[in-house]
Amino acid sequence: MDALVFLLIPIGLAVTAIILGIGIYSLAKGGTFAKENSNKLMRMRIMAQAVTIALMMLFLWLVGKGS
């Protein structure tokens, strides 16, 4: 279980970074895509970030429990 959670953390970090990058790019470019999707991208980033932090906390708890 520790290994699975440990492998999911970098995936969560990458997903968060990708969503953040798309959001920053769309805001910098402007246009209709930014107007229609900027709020949705912000919510998606916050959810991805929360899941990643929860995975980190779960990993730390599992490692501490095993010691």
Secondary structure in CASP SS format (residue, H / E / C, confidence):
PFRMAT SS
TARGET T0000
AUTHOR 0000-0000-0000
METHOD secondary structure of the structure
MODEL  1
M C 1.00
D H 1.00
A H 1.00
L H 1.00
V H 1.00
F H 1.00
L H 1.00
L H 1.00
I H 1.00
P H 1.00
I H 1.00
G H 1.00
L H 1.00
A H 1.00
V H 1.00
T H 1.00
A H 1.00
I H 1.00
I H 1.00
L H 1.00
G H 1.00
I H 1.00
G H 1.00
I H 1.00
Y H 1.00
S H 1.00
L H 1.00
A H 1.00
K H 1.00
G C 1.00
G C 1.00
T H 1.00
F H 1.00
A H 1.00
K H 1.00
E H 1.00
N H 1.00
S H 1.00
N H 1.00
K H 1.00
L H 1.00
M H 1.00
R H 1.00
M H 1.00
R H 1.00
I H 1.00
M H 1.00
A H 1.00
Q H 1.00
A H 1.00
V H 1.00
T H 1.00
I H 1.00
A H 1.00
L H 1.00
M H 1.00
M H 1.00
L H 1.00
F H 1.00
L H 1.00
W H 1.00
L H 1.00
V H 1.00
G H 1.00
K H 1.00
G H 1.00
S C 1.00
END
